[in-house]
Amino acid sequence: MAPPDDARVSSDETGTPAGDPVERIACAVGDAPLSQACTIDRAQEDGGTLVTIRHPDGGFRRLRVSRDGQVSAADGALPPAVTVRDGVAEVALGDARYRLPLANP
């Protein structure tokens, strides 16, 4: 399920810049500042969406986003710390941080 158009072009901190065919999100590992460096793929599942976040170094994380906006780890990783504000989930998972635009339910 693709995010709403406004999530794809929202800002320099979340979503994908206008004209970019690949959905990008802000991410960082360790002490690095957040940047639009990660790409994501979304696949519809029963009860929500499976989101695969790909890091520029080839690493990746998988998250499940339920229809009601709950975010959980889908790859056996530690449980994420999640804060949702203005339709964006700020996710901390291990030493990685992400800003994930949530689709409207």
C-alpha distance (Angstrom), angle and dihedral (degrees) to the residues before:
residue distance angle dihedral
M1 . . .
A2 3.80 . .
P3 3.77 119.6 .
P4 3.77 118.2 -108.0
D5 3.80 113.8 -82.6
D6 3.81 92.1 -106.5
A7 3.83 89.8 58.5
R8 3.81 90.8 53.3
V9 3.79 94.5 54.9
S10 3.78 101.7 24.0
S11 3.80 110.0 118.1
D12 3.76 145.5 -37.3
E13 3.80 89.8 -90.5
T14 3.81 101.6 49.8
G15 3.75 137.4 21.4
T16 3.76 129.0 19.0
P17 3.78 123.3 -55.7
A18 3.81 114.5 -111.3
G19 3.79 112.6 -86.4
D20 3.81 95.0 21.6
P21 3.84 109.1 124.0
V22 3.82 92.9 -159.8
E23 3.80 119.5 72.2
R24 3.79 108.4 -121.1
I25 3.78 130.8 -174.6
A26 3.77 134.7 -168.1
C27 3.79 111.9 -96.7
A28 3.79 141.8 158.3
V29 3.78 138.4 -176.4
G30 3.78 121.7 -146.1
D31 3.80 115.3 -24.5
A32 3.82 94.4 -20.6
P33 3.82 116.9 123.1
L34 3.80 118.8 -107.8
S35 3.81 114.1 -91.6
Q36 3.83 136.9 166.6
A37 3.82 89.6 -99.0
C38 3.82 103.5 120.5
T39 3.78 126.9 78.1
I40 3.78 125.0 -153.6
D41 3.78 138.2 -154.1
R42 3.80 121.8 -160.5
A43 3.81 125.7 -154.2
Q44 3.79 123.3 -175.9
E45 3.82 115.4 -122.3
D46 3.77 134.5 174.3
G47 3.77 105.3 -74.0
G48 3.79 97.5 10.2
T49 3.77 147.0 -27.9
L50 3.80 133.8 -46.3
V51 3.81 108.5 -140.7
T52 3.81 121.0 -162.9
I53 3.80 112.9 -162.5
R54 3.81 114.5 -161.2
H55 3.81 120.1 -157.5
P56 3.82 120.7 -147.1
D57 3.84 90.0 -113.9
G58 3.82 91.6 59.5
G59 3.80 96.9 -99.2
F60 3.78 120.1 125.5
R61 3.80 144.5 -171.2
R62 3.78 130.2 -155.8
L63 3.78 123.0 -144.9
R64 3.79 133.0 -178.8
V65 3.78 117.3 -138.6
S66 3.80 112.3 -165.1
R67 3.79 122.1 -146.1
D68 3.81 88.7 -102.4
G69 3.83 92.4 54.3
Q70 3.81 99.8 -100.8
V71 3.83 111.9 148.6
S72 3.81 122.8 -152.1
A73 3.80 137.3 164.0
A74 3.80 113.5 -93.3
D75 3.79 99.0 -175.6
G76 3.79 101.6 61.1
A77 3.78 92.0 -96.6
L78 3.76 124.6 139.8
P79 3.79 114.0 -70.0
P80 3.80 110.7 -86.7
A81 3.79 124.3 -119.4
V82 3.80 104.4 -128.4
T83 3.79 132.6 -169.2
V84 3.81 118.5 179.8
R85 3.80 119.9 -155.2
D86 3.79 128.9 163.3
G87 3.82 93.6 -13.6
V88 3.81 94.4 -49.7
A89 3.80 124.4 110.0
E90 3.78 113.2 -146.0
V91 3.79 102.5 -154.3
A92 3.81 128.4 -169.4
L93 3.79 114.8 -169.9
G94 3.79 117.0 171.4
D95 3.81 106.0 -47.4
A96 3.84 92.8 -24.5
R97 3.80 127.0 95.8
Y98 3.81 128.2 -164.4
R99 3.80 139.1 -178.4
L100 3.78 105.4 -148.4
P101 3.82 119.5 -172.8
L102 3.79 108.4 -137.9
A103 3.80 120.5 -137.9
N104 3.78 117.5 -126.1
P105 3.83 109.5 -96.4
